Amino acid sequence: MAANFPSLLSQATVRESLWATSAVTPTPVDRIRRLVWKIAVATLALMAVGSATRVMNAGLACPDWPLCYGQLVPQQQMNLQVFLEWFHRLDAALIGLSTLWLVGLSIWYRRQVPGWLPWAAVGALALIGVQGALGGLTVTQLLRFDIVTAHLGTALLFFSAMVVIATCLLPYRSTGTVGRLPWLGLGALVTVYSQCLLGGLVGSRWAAHQCLGLRELCQVMNSHLLGIVPTTLVVLALTWSVWRTPALTYPLRRLGSLASILLVFQLVMGIATFRLRLQVEPLTVTHHTLGAALVGTLVCFTVLAWRDARAAAAGGYDSAEGGIEAEVMTAKA
């Protein structure tokens, strides 16, 4: 035992040195993860601006595409509606360029990042291409409701993809107590995503205005209202299960609580929007944005829950921990 003490001390020193170095110098995984989180936040902001563009009747404020009145910056025609549509396109272009940069970094550091990352980045870039095409069709087809709804659905998919990538790159240690939480999280995610699509359909067809004013398209609006029941029940069931699960990791508990908090605010904003007959635009925009934020929260929860289950089955170590262990063994050799 005494003979092995210098070797053990050397390994501990190497481990401490590696952790200190990783804390000071960001690794390629750290850089890429931070970039992905920034893209996710920018995408959430993009969806909020897109919602404001719709409720302010600014969807066709720029009659051409991809330019606006044939210019990069339409200074003479600029007003609130034109600015909203122009800024929406500007944010989308910046997200596209950032995703292209993500692909480049993933390929450049392909030997230092998980093997799935370059493929995931390319898939996200493909979603950007689809989203751009739908954005162009939204203008050229004069806000056709099915294209507008697909535009929102693709934006939510891209946002979810960014959250998935970022969450998979987070260091995480399993406790092995998640049980059925991964499936509950996935069920809640699918339910909330479907409810968001129904809300997008109501907005793209102006069904709430039509129903409240002309008694038309009430079936479309009522489908969204009825969807509140299963959405509320599944999120509350998830939160209840989280708090009843012993020894659950702190991030999963926080995300479970955050999901219920976002649900409550979402319901309050939805009721206020409906009672005020959609006359207060900021309430409608907040309602839509909270829905997207709830989707992102459930995506993060579900990915971490599946990682917890997989890591527990593999012995309790996450990929980041495994990487440090590999470096220690290399240094020892």
CORDATA-V978661 format. One record per run of one state. SS is the DSSP state (helix for helix, strand for strand, loop for the rest). FROM is the first residue (numbers start at 0). TO is the last residue. If there is no record, write none. Layout:
ss->SS from->FROM to->TO
ss->SS from->FROM to->TO
//
This chain:
ss->loop from->0 to->0
ss->helix from->1 to->23
ss->loop from->24 to->26
ss->helix from->27 to->54
ss->loop from->55 to->66
ss->strand from->67 to->67
ss->loop from->68 to->69
ss->strand from->70 to->70
ss->loop from->71 to->78
ss->helix from->79 to->107
ss->loop from->108 to->114
ss->helix from->115 to->139
ss->loop from->140 to->143
ss->helix from->144 to->167
ss->loop from->168 to->179
ss->helix from->180 to->203
ss->loop from->204 to->205
ss->helix from->206 to->213
ss->loop from->214 to->216
ss->helix from->217 to->243
ss->loop from->244 to->248
ss->helix from->249 to->274
ss->loop from->275 to->279
ss->helix from->280 to->313
ss->loop from->314 to->317
ss->helix from->318 to->331
ss->loop from->332 to->332
//
